[in-house]
Amino acid sequence: MKVLVLNCGSSSIKYQLYDADDQVVLTDGLVSRIGEDPAIPDHGRALELILEALVAPDTGVVKSLSEVSAVGHRTVHGGSYFTAPVLIDAEVIAKMEEHAPLAPLHNPPILLGIKESLRVLPGIPQVAVFDTAFHTTIPARAHLYALPYEFYTDHGVRRYGFHGNSFQYVSRRVDSLLGGLSPDSKVVIAHLGNGASIAAIKGGTSVDTSMGLTPLEGLVMGTRPGDVDPGVILYLMRELGLGDKDVDRILNKESGLLGVSGVGNDMRDVLAGAEAGDERCRLAIEVYAYRLKKYVGAYAAAMGGLDVLVFTAGIGENSPEIRAAACEGLGFLGIELDPEANSTTRGVEREIGSRNSRVRVMVVPTDESRLIAEETIALVKGV
């Protein structure tokens, strides 16, 4: 059984063809500059190019598109309505359109990609796998904001959380690597990429996470600030005459590592700047690591302890400096790194805690596409 996994952005489509029988990725790739390149005017043409590549006589990986049994779509925001993967039909699309305002940067292009995929691949089961679904188990005390209650009941204002596909995949890998976790296991996973969030997972179930109604809350990110006093925004709107579009641009595209360092949103560039003596880069790293450290401590307190701390995604998997900075001073929680194991681990599954560490500290590369493929297969086979 072969599954095509699609991740549609506003001007790009990432794809992967997964062979479930052999559990291997047959091919993957990216179509970018959609709407900018005259040869790729829209998502429909981008999908046609992907399908042409899959069956190309010399370089393709399948002889016919009939070999593709299902399509899995990475879908960001399912609100409270979608708590598990679903087969896509007109009703599902209508509900997703209702939830589009909750993720205005993500859901509209995903919906566009889904509609075009249904057009170019008619008759093939298509599944939406939601980033928010894994976090629907978070209890009310953690997902409810202390705002007027009708904002929650009438408008769905609550913590939803994101990166759920990553957290689900990594938590399964941790369970497998450690030979099975107890029903009361307490795991914290830090997904550190350009977008970053952290989750508290108890007994394999998400009980808290740092992103909220939108992907803006929580950790410092590449261009997003994470936690910020809402009064700051009101103050700047009054003092500088900013409108809602200005605020949206500042919060989503001009803050985070970029805003503090002035160098860019790539942690590698910020680390290089700090190494060269750039004070703002050094400060950006300190702010980043301090916020991360606070969340680790908070989630240990919320769960009543900590058994495993896991780093994943681009920065988490490849930056020994950030892992070390985040764990510094957490010996009182039982976290102690092995400096050699930490410094030599880049993008591979490995434990990096010292022999004396009471908490298992691990690096586990994420694979959201594989998770989407597996969830798609499970749903299609179960129908």
C-alpha positions, 0 to 999 in steps of 0.5 A: 500500500502506497500513501502520498503525504501532502503538506500544502503551504501558501506558496509550496507543497511538500510531498512524500510517497510512503510504501507501507508494505516495506515501510520505506519512503520511495521519494519526497520533494518540494514544489515552491514558488507557487503563484510566483513562477509562471510555470506553476500558477497555482496549487493545482498545477503544482500537484499535477507536476508532483504526479507527473514526477511520480510516474516519469518513465526514467525517474518515477517510482511508480508505473501508474497512479493507480498504485497510490492507495490513499492521500494523507494531508497534514492539516494544522487546525481542527478546532475542538471538532476534529479529534482524530484523522478523518476521511475527507468529504464535503462536510469535512471541508465545510467544517475546516472552512469554519475553522480557517479563522483560527489558523489564517496563515495555514488552513486556507492554503491547506484547504486549497491543496485538499480541493485540488488533490480531490480534483486531480486524484478522484476516487482515491481516499483522502485523509486529513490528519490534524496537528491539534488532534493529539492535544484534545486530551488536555484538561480544561484547567490547562486549555482554558484561558481566564477570559469571559467564559462566553469567549470559550463557549461561543467562539472556541477561544482556548488552548489548542496546541500544535505540532501534534503529529510530531509529538505523537510520533516522538512519544511513540518512538520514546516508548519503543526505544525505552522498552515501554513506558509505564501508564504514569510515565512523565515525558516532556518533548521539546519540538524546536524548529523555526516554529517551536513548542513543548508538550507535557505527555503523561502516560502517552497522553498530552496534558499541556502544551505551550502553543495556544489558540494560535501558534504564537504562544509559548517558546521563542521561535524564529520569527514569533515571540512566544509568550508576551504581555498582551498589554505590550500590543495594546501599548504599541497600537496606541503609541505607534498607531499600529493596525491589526495587520501591522501587529500580525506582521510584527508577531508572525514575521518580525519577532523571535530570534530575528527580532532580538538578534537582528541577524535572522531567524536561523539558529545557526546564524544566531549561534555563529553571531554569538560566537563572533561576539555579537551581543544581540545574538548572545542575548537572543540565545539566552532568552531562547534557552531561558524560556525553554528551561522555564517550560521544562520546570513548569511541566515537571511541576504540573505532572508531579515529576519528570522521567524523560526529556526529549529534544526533536526537530531541526534545532532540537536534533542538531544543536548541542549548544541549545540543548546544553543551555536549556538543561543547565542548572536543572540538576535539582530536577534530576537532569544531567547531560553527558557533554560528550554524548550531547556534543556528538549527537546531531540528527540521530536517536541517542540518549545524552543524559549522564549515568547520574541523570535521574531523568532520561535525556534523549534526542529523537528525530521527528518524522511527521510525514511517516506519522501522517502516512501511518494514521492515513493507512490505519483509517483507510484500512479500518473503513 
